[in-house]
Amino acid sequence: MIQIKKFVVLKDFVKAVENIIYATGSRIVLIIITDRRIMFLNKNILIGADYRKIQLNQINVVSYSTCIALGNISITNCSNTTLIKNVSKQTVSIFIDKLNNFLDKQKSCSADHQQPNSFLDNLIKLKELLDNGIITQKVFETKKKQILGI
């Protein structure tokens, strides 16, 4: 019965033009990766429903931590960090692998189609974000390496 409910919820949140890369959940949490965004739905009896979405092209850093049976996933986009707590250790591993593989494919496709001047433009814009305090030095270094393909 829970499995059927998940798919009904998926239908409500995923647009017809999106392709689902990965979806998992429990009785109260649903995590979906599509080719455009990541969505989290947390239904908690005490706080109600919490729905968040992050566009894939806005993700700067993805990190995780695991303990014996559970783990946490942290996704940073611009100055916001979304933390998903108490996810099964197996789900954390699969989620990170699926997301990183998809993002790597997207980066390699966009790098192949990028014009030489756009690399410089992107670095200049990135430096401006750092200078204006919008992003941290760590995010700057990570994005710079992505742009340069290092």
Secondary structure, DSSP 8 states (H G I E B T S, - for coil): -HHHHHHHHHHHHS-TT--EEEEEE-SSEEEEEESSEEEEEEEETTTEEEEEEEEGGG--EEEEEE-SSEEEEEEEETTEEEEEEEEEHHHHHHHHHHHHHHHHHHHHHHHHH--HHHHHHHHHHHHHHHHTTSS-HHHHHHHHHHHHT-
